[in-house]
Amino acid sequence: MAEILISYELLLMKAGSVMTPHQLRTFLAVADAGSVSDAAENLVVSQSAVSASVAGLQRELGVRLLERHGRGVRLTEEGTIYSGYARRILGLLDEALLAARDGHRPERGHVRLAAVPTAAEQVVPAYLATFRDRYPEAQVGVDVGSRDDVFRRLIAHEVDLALAGRPPASSSLVSRAVADNELVLVAAPRLIPSVRGQADSASLARLATMPWLLRELGSGTRETMLGYLAEHELAPAQLTLGANGAVIAGAAAGLGVTLVSRSAVTREISAGQLGVVPAPGTPMHKPWHVVTRAEAPAPARLFLAHLLSEQPADVTPRFTKAKPPR
């Protein structure tokens, strides 16, 4: 945190000039939108105000942060570096504001949580309901994004907890709690009678004749599925459908086979809309991880303690304390 605060002072003060959080937010809005006009629309301000803010920031820094690209703009190399610091600075400012307002009452504080889509759909709601029952004055925000996105937001202090797969080994993020997450291959029952009960080379040969339905780019499940295909030297047709719900619906409709968390398709399997496809190396166990930075705000620690102490009725998985890395 000390390093970030020093960076904040260096970035916001130069030769007596002050670079404001407003300038940083405007710059990031342009970087994210890819154009001044779209950023202005998102911020509900004029294009001239956006351009003036970014121009002033570049003038203070003495470097170009953005360059023209087609009909829009993109980050320069310097802009890419600067944007990472800007996100962390703004996230830390928001965190400081919430900490000051929450004071010494974490049960009335703000919990900023990010989760990958499957966890947001299958895990978070039940635990969130019991947390709100116990702490009705707590404020909880849940953002949903890809694995890379939720960890980026955690590093940038934009959220305080992330529920996803294992955090990157190269990061300073810490896994605090884990829960089992079993991945299975599923397809419409009519597509898998010839491999039912088998989990050998014959079943793999059958799987290679069917399209494989993929999640969106950045999805951890997508990466696992592609890794499985490469490991077993399979090259089936692939169809990207995007969100978890889309691949499940596509598989139930008979479009092909897909890899999903078993907890996400319990209802479809019970109803006979989907069947588990037997295949070597499955099911796979890819635990959920509850991840924080090295230091987590008090409300986030309270929510983490709740995850470890509660298990809502009829809800899996059960979280246990993560073992410290060796």
ZIWOBEL-V711449 format. One record per helix or strand of 3 or more residues. SS is the DSSP state (H for helix, E for strand). FROM is the first residue (numbers start at 0). LEN is the number of residues. If there is no record, write none. Layout:
{{SS FROM LEN} {SS FROM LEN}}
//
This chain:
{{H 1 11} {H 20 13} {H 35 8} {H 46 15} {E 65 4} {E 71 4} {H 76 26} {H 105 3} {E 109 6} {H 116 18} {E 138 6} {H 146 9} {E 160 4} {E 173 6} {E 181 6} {H 188 3} {H 192 3} {H 200 7} {E 211 4} {H 219 12} {E 237 5} {H 243 9} {E 256 5} {H 261 3} {H 265 5} {E 287 5} {H 297 12}}
//
